Amino acid sequence: MRMRKKRNFASRIQKCADYLVSDPAAFRENGIISAFPDPDGEPAREISLEIGCGKGEFITSLSAAHPDGRFVAIERIADVALLAIEKYAEAVGNGHPDNVRFIIGNAADLESWFSPDSISEIYLNFSDPWPKKGHSKRRLTYKDYLLIYSRILKVGGGLHIKTDNDGLFEFTLEELAAAPFEIVWMTRNLHESEYSSGNIMTEYERKFSDAGAHINALYAKKRCDGSPGEEII
């Protein structure tokens, strides 16, 4: 279902301008992301990225759990991004650490924003499954996207994926087998698995988990030699 246009979008987004980055150059300085100065004035070197942040519950909770971390969230739908930024801005006003920046943009353009080997962790939470076979290239776990992620991730950097869509999960496993990632762990029922500890839920995840749906999840790391991973059965 298409989201309705938000009233007073321009004025509302302006109120949150401190947390929205519009210039890709802001993240690039000699190959180091510099949007978040550390206390000693040096650029922050450990950055985590959520692709498709939705209404912002996950990134706000994750950044609260790791106040010393630095986070970037990208969302392609401006009206959805507005809700995420407003949620986060309100949290900061209530004492949340100022450690998240937002981008309104597409995952296909990540390399215009981030230098090679500059991201420590990437999160893909409940991405659009694009179920039609002819739409497979639009899926955020399609091989071309995985290669983009591998280029901006540091060696050994992590890729976290969660989805309730079994078809997308199977597709993702196949694509990862031919990408420069090594799957560290995977589960087809996250909330009943040993990997549930510390899991931070999205709005969508909480809704479907409460309804009894199982959640597929995996964690993969960028391979040191850049070679494809092994097929997972």
N, C-alpha and C positions, 0 to 999 in steps of 0.2 A: 504494500500500500504506500502511495506517494505521500510524503509529509507536506502539510500545508506550509505555505510561505509564512515566515514569522513577521509579525507586525514590528515596525520600527527597527528593522534589522540593522541599518547603518548606525543608528545611535546606540543601540545595544552592544554591537560589536566594538564600537569606539570606546565604550566604558571598560571593555576588557582588553584594550589594545596592548597593555603591558605583557600579556601572555600569548599574544598572537604574533607570529613571525611571518612577514610577507616577502622579505628579501632573502633569497637563497644564500647570498654572500654572508649573511649573519652567522651561518653555521660553519663557514670555511675560513681557516686561517693557517696557511702552511700545512694543510692536511690535518689540522686539529680543530675539533668543534670548540668554538669559543663563546657560545651564547650564555654559558653559565660560568662566571668567574668563581674560582675557589676562594676561600678566605684569604689566601696569600696573594691573590690577584692573578694567579695563573689560570689558563683555560682548563675547564673540567675535561678529564680524559676518559671517563667512564660514562657512556651515554646509552640508555635503553630506549627503544623505539616501539610504540604500538602503532600498527597499521590498521586503520579502520576503527577509530576509537568510539564510534557511536555517541551516546549521550554522556560519556565520560566517567561512568562509575568505576570501571576497572582502573584506569590510569590515575584517578584521584585516590583510590584505595591503595594501589601499589606504591604510589609516591609517598603516601602517608606512612606506609609500613617501612619505607626506606628513606628516611628524611635526609640522609647524606648522599643519596643517589641523585642523578640528573636524568630527566625523562623528556622525550618528545613524542607527541601524539599527532598523527595525520588522519584527516577525515576529508573525503572528497565532496560530500554534500554540505554546502555552507550552512543551511538551516540546522542540520544536525550538529555540526561543529559548534555553532553558536550555543546550543544547549550545554555541550560539554565544557566550553570555556566559561560559561556563566556558573555552572556547577563548581568548577574548580576555583574561580574567582571568589565565590561565596565561601568556599572552604578556607582559602587563604585569609579572608577577612575574619575567620573564626580561629586563626592560629595555625592552619596547615602550612607546612614549609613551602617556600616559593621555589619549587624545583621542577616545574613542568612548563614546556612551551608547546604551542599548538601550530599546526600548519593546515591550511585548507588547500588540498591538492590531491594529486593522483599518485599511486604507488609506482606507476610507470616512470615517473619523473624523479624518483628518489636520488638518482645519481647527480642530478643538478643541485640537490640540496646538501648531500653528504659526500665527503671525500672517501676514497678507498680506505678500508681497514680502520674505520672511525667509530663504528657502532659495536657495543659489547653484547647486547641482547635485542632480539626482535620478537614481538608478540603478535600473533594472528589469532584473534578470538572471534569465532563464529562468523567467519567471512561468508559473503554471499556465495552459495554453492553453484550458481549458474547451472541448473540441472540439465538443460538441453545440451545434447552432444555437440552441436555446432557452436556452443558458447564456451567450450573448454578453455580457450585462450584467454578468457576474461577472468578465470579463477585465479585468486591470489597465490595459489600453490602450483600454477602452471610453470613449466620448466623455465621459461624466459624470466618470470618473476623470481624464481629461486636463484637464478644466476645473478640477478641484480642484488638480491640479499647477500649472496656470497661475496660479492665485490665490496659492499660497504661494511660488511661484518669484519671484525678482527679475526685473525686465525684463532680457532678455538672458541669463537663467539657462538652464542646459542640462539636457536630458533625454537620458540614455544608455539604450539598450535593446539587449539581446542575447537571442536565442532560437534554438533549433535547430528550432522548429516553423514550417514554411513557411506553414501556414494562419494561424497567429497573426500572423506578420509581414505577410502581405498584409492582414489585417484591420486591423492597426495603421497601415499606410500609408493606408488608406481613412479611418480615424478621425482621423488627424493632418491630413488634407486639410481637414477641417471644424473644426479646433481652432486656437487662437491660437498655433501653433508654426510655425516655418520649419525644414525639414530642411536641415541643413548638409552632411551626407554620409550615405551608406548603402552597404552592401555585403551581398551574399548569400553571401559566403565570407570571413569576417573574417580567418582565420588565413593566407590566401593573398593578402590585400589590402595596400594601402599603409597601412591604418589599424591594422595589427596591432602596430606598435611601441608599447610601453608597455602593451599589453593585460594586464589582471590576470584570471586565470582563476578561476572558481568550481570547487568539487568536481565538480559536474555537467558543466561545460564540459570539464574535463580528461578525464573519463571518455569522453565522447562524441567529443571531438576525437581521442583516441588510437584510437578505433574507426573513424576516417575520416569522421565526420559533419561537414557544413559548418555554419557558424554565421552566422546573419543578424544584422546589427547596424546601428544608426543613431545619429546624434547630431542632436538638434533643439534650437533655441533658442526661448525665449518671445519672441513678436513684440512690438515696442514699441507698436504701435497696437491690439493685442488682436484683430486680425482673423484669420480662418482662413488657414491656409497654402495653398500651391499643390499640386495633385495631382502625385505623383511617378510617372513611368512606369518 
